[in-house]
Amino acid sequence: MLIVKNLNVFYGNIQALRDVSLSVETNEIVTLIGANGAGKSTLLKTISRVLDAASGEMIFLDQDIRKLPALRVVQLGICQSPEGRRVFPEMTVLENLEMGAYTRKTGYKEDLERVYRIFPVLEERKNQLAETLSGGEQQMLTIGRALMSRPKLLLLDEPSMGLAPTLVKTIFEIIKTINGEGTTVLLVEQNASMALSIAQRGYVIETGKIVLKDSSENLVRNSQVREAYLGKRFQ
């Protein structure tokens, strides 16, 4: 579905991504793990065309998207749920979800029903301002808004950040549900143990470069990954 090859991205004179290559197959969950500042969010922003790449290739469903405008990338089927629960605070839950469907001309009601089925709390709170939601509810709203564009590939940036452990488990179960219903997922996540528990494959990125790629099972068994990202209980 997605092929990224030898991607290089700069912030001014600082190189953020160095010859990054990865692929995502249809119906997979693929995770990208790494420390803060490693380049994870930069990669997602580049794929969704919020950032420009200096060089390299990005092919989505056999189409070169590297120089397309962000709107066109959304229309093709890529949508990003950004880091930090970036809702529109002074708009209602329903209005936030409607913003996610701005590229859609048909099927709006069906998509809204799907989001409400996956996130029942959003239907309960549909007339509330987004700023009044809890952190977990705002994260659900951010993902739900992305789903309103009916993406073929959903880019998730740190969906568990700042959430209580019980909510983290809920969010990851929801990601599995979304994937099970046919949406391919590229997941950026610092909670490597949870990410690898639901993903089929993973990539490790350090200082802007992919240093390791493998099945999730093999990454969990890798001593370097366990030491750097999985904590004592995996050692």
C-alpha positions as CSV (number, residue, x, y, z in Angstrom):
1,M,0.0,0.0,0.0
2,L,2.7,2.5,1.0
3,I,6.4,2.5,0.0
4,V,8.8,5.0,1.4
5,K,12.3,4.9,-0.1
6,N,15.4,6.9,0.8
7,L,13.5,9.8,2.3
8,N,15.5,12.8,3.5
9,V,13.9,15.7,5.4
10,F,15.5,18.8,6.8
11,Y,14.5,21.5,9.3
12,G,16.6,24.3,7.9
13,N,20.1,23.0,8.0
14,I,19.3,20.2,10.4
15,Q,18.6,16.8,8.8
16,A,15.7,15.2,10.6
17,L,15.3,12.0,8.4
18,R,18.2,10.2,6.7
19,D,17.5,7.8,3.8
20,V,14.4,6.4,5.6
21,S,12.8,3.5,3.9
22,L,9.8,1.5,5.0
23,S,6.7,-0.2,3.6
24,V,3.1,-0.9,4.8
25,E,1.0,-3.7,3.3
26,T,-2.8,-3.5,3.0
27,N,-4.6,-4.4,6.3
28,E,-1.4,-4.4,8.4
29,I,-0.6,-2.6,11.6
30,V,3.0,-1.4,11.3
31,T,4.6,0.4,14.2
32,L,7.5,2.8,14.3
33,I,9.2,3.1,17.7
34,G,12.0,5.3,18.9
35,A,12.9,7.9,21.5
36,N,11.8,11.5,21.6
37,G,13.3,13.5,18.8
38,A,14.2,10.4,16.7
39,G,12.1,11.5,13.7
40,K,8.9,9.5,14.2
41,S,6.4,12.4,14.0
42,T,8.5,14.0,11.2
43,L,8.0,10.9,9.1
44,L,4.2,10.9,9.6
45,K,4.0,14.6,8.8
46,T,6.1,14.0,5.6
47,I,3.8,11.2,4.5
48,S,0.7,13.3,5.1
49,R,2.4,16.2,3.2
50,V,2.5,18.6,6.1
51,L,6.3,18.6,5.6
52,D,8.3,18.6,2.4
53,A,10.9,16.0,1.7
54,A,14.2,17.1,0.2
55,S,14.6,13.8,-1.7
56,G,13.4,10.3,-1.8
57,E,10.2,8.5,-2.9
58,M,6.7,8.1,-1.4
59,I,4.4,5.8,-3.3
60,F,0.8,5.2,-2.1
61,L,-1.3,2.7,-4.0
62,D,1.1,3.0,-7.0
63,Q,0.9,6.8,-7.1
64,D,3.7,9.2,-6.3
65,I,2.6,11.4,-3.5
66,R,5.8,13.2,-2.6
67,K,4.9,16.5,-4.1
68,L,1.1,16.4,-3.8
69,P,-0.7,18.9,-1.7
70,A,-2.0,17.6,1.7
71,L,-5.6,17.9,0.6
72,R,-5.0,15.6,-2.3
73,V,-3.3,13.0,-0.1
74,V,-6.3,13.0,2.2
75,Q,-8.6,12.5,-0.8
76,L,-6.5,9.5,-1.9
77,G,-7.0,7.8,1.4
78,I,-4.3,8.9,3.9
79,C,-5.3,10.6,7.1
80,Q,-3.3,11.5,10.2
81,S,-4.4,11.6,13.8
82,P,-1.9,14.0,15.3
83,E,0.1,13.9,18.5
84,G,-1.2,15.9,21.4
85,R,-5.0,15.5,21.0
86,R,-5.4,18.5,18.7
87,V,-9.1,19.1,18.8
88,F,-10.9,22.3,17.9
89,P,-11.6,23.3,21.5
90,E,-14.5,25.8,21.0
91,M,-16.4,23.5,18.6
92,T,-18.7,20.7,19.6
93,V,-17.8,17.1,19.3
94,L,-20.1,16.7,16.3
95,E,-18.6,19.8,14.7
96,N,-15.1,18.3,15.2
97,L,-16.2,15.1,13.5
98,E,-17.8,17.0,10.6
99,M,-14.5,18.8,10.0
100,G,-12.9,15.3,9.5
101,A,-15.4,14.7,6.6
102,Y,-14.7,17.9,4.7
103,T,-13.3,16.1,1.7
104,R,-16.3,13.7,1.6
105,K,-19.3,14.2,-0.6
106,T,-21.2,11.0,0.2
107,G,-21.6,8.5,3.0
108,Y,-21.2,11.1,5.8
109,K,-24.0,9.6,7.9
110,E,-22.7,6.1,7.6
111,D,-19.2,7.3,8.7
112,L,-20.7,9.2,11.7
113,E,-22.6,6.1,12.7
114,R,-19.4,4.0,12.5
115,V,-17.5,6.5,14.7
116,Y,-20.3,6.5,17.3
117,R,-20.3,2.7,17.3
118,I,-16.5,2.6,17.9
119,F,-16.6,5.5,20.4
120,P,-20.0,5.5,22.1
121,V,-18.9,8.3,24.4
122,L,-18.6,10.7,21.5
123,E,-22.3,10.2,20.7
124,E,-23.2,10.9,24.3
125,R,-21.1,14.1,24.2
126,K,-21.8,15.1,20.7
127,N,-23.2,18.6,21.7
128,Q,-20.4,19.3,24.2
129,L,-17.5,21.6,23.4
130,A,-14.4,19.5,22.7
131,E,-12.4,21.4,25.4
132,T,-14.7,20.0,28.1
133,L,-13.8,16.4,27.3
134,S,-11.3,14.4,29.3
135,G,-7.9,13.6,27.8
136,G,-9.0,10.1,26.9
137,E,-12.2,11.4,25.2
138,Q,-10.2,14.0,23.3
139,Q,-7.9,11.3,22.0
140,M,-11.0,9.3,20.9
141,L,-12.3,12.4,19.2
142,T,-9.0,13.0,17.4
143,I,-9.0,9.4,16.0
144,G,-12.7,9.6,15.2
145,R,-12.3,12.8,13.3
146,A,-9.6,11.1,11.2
147,L,-11.9,8.1,10.5
148,M,-14.5,10.5,9.1
149,S,-12.4,10.9,6.0
150,R,-12.7,7.1,5.5
151,P,-8.9,6.6,5.3
152,K,-7.4,3.6,3.6
153,L,-4.2,4.3,5.7
154,L,-4.6,5.8,9.1
155,L,-1.5,7.4,10.6
156,L,-1.6,7.4,14.4
157,D,0.9,9.7,16.2
158,E,1.4,8.8,19.9
159,P,-2.3,7.8,20.6
160,S,-1.5,6.7,24.2
161,M,0.5,9.8,25.2
162,G,-0.6,11.2,28.6
163,L,-3.3,8.6,29.2
164,A,-3.9,6.5,32.3
165,P,-2.9,2.8,31.9
166,T,-6.6,1.6,31.7
167,L,-7.3,4.1,28.9
168,V,-4.1,3.1,27.1
169,K,-5.4,-0.5,26.9
170,T,-8.8,0.8,25.7
171,I,-7.2,2.9,22.9
172,F,-5.1,0.0,21.7
173,E,-8.1,-2.3,21.6
174,I,-9.9,0.3,19.5
175,I,-6.9,0.4,17.1
176,K,-7.2,-3.3,16.7
177,T,-10.9,-3.0,16.0
178,I,-10.4,-0.2,13.4
179,N,-7.8,-2.4,11.7
180,G,-10.0,-5.5,11.8
181,E,-12.7,-3.5,9.9
182,G,-10.3,-3.0,7.0
183,T,-8.2,0.2,7.8
184,T,-4.5,-0.2,7.5
185,V,-2.5,1.5,10.3
186,L,0.9,3.1,10.6
187,L,1.4,3.6,14.3
188,V,4.0,5.9,15.9
189,E,4.2,5.1,19.6
190,Q,6.6,5.5,22.6
191,N,4.8,2.7,24.4
192,A,6.7,0.1,22.5
193,S,5.4,-2.9,24.4
194,M,1.8,-2.1,23.6
195,A,2.6,-1.1,20.0
196,L,4.4,-4.4,19.3
197,S,1.6,-6.4,20.9
198,I,-0.9,-5.3,18.2
199,A,1.4,-4.7,15.2
200,Q,2.5,-7.3,12.7
201,R,5.8,-5.6,11.9
202,G,7.9,-2.8,13.4
203,Y,10.7,-0.4,12.6
204,V,13.1,1.2,15.0
205,I,14.2,4.7,14.3
206,E,17.2,6.5,15.9
207,T,18.4,10.0,15.1
208,G,16.4,10.1,11.9
209,K,17.6,6.7,10.5
210,I,15.9,3.3,10.5
211,V,18.2,1.0,12.4
212,L,16.2,-2.1,12.7
213,K,13.1,-3.7,11.0
214,D,11.5,-7.1,11.7
215,S,8.3,-8.9,12.8
216,S,6.9,-7.7,16.1
217,E,7.7,-11.1,17.6
218,N,11.3,-10.9,16.7
219,L,11.6,-7.3,17.8
220,V,10.3,-8.2,21.3
221,R,12.9,-10.9,21.5
222,N,15.7,-8.6,20.4
223,S,18.0,-7.8,23.3
224,Q,18.8,-4.3,22.1
225,V,15.1,-3.5,21.7
226,R,14.2,-4.9,25.1
227,E,16.9,-2.9,26.8
228,A,16.2,0.4,25.0
229,Y,12.4,0.4,24.7
230,L,10.6,-2.4,26.6
231,G,11.8,-2.0,30.2
232,K,12.9,-4.4,32.9
233,R,10.0,-6.8,32.8
234,F,11.1,-7.9,29.2
235,Q,14.7,-8.5,30.2
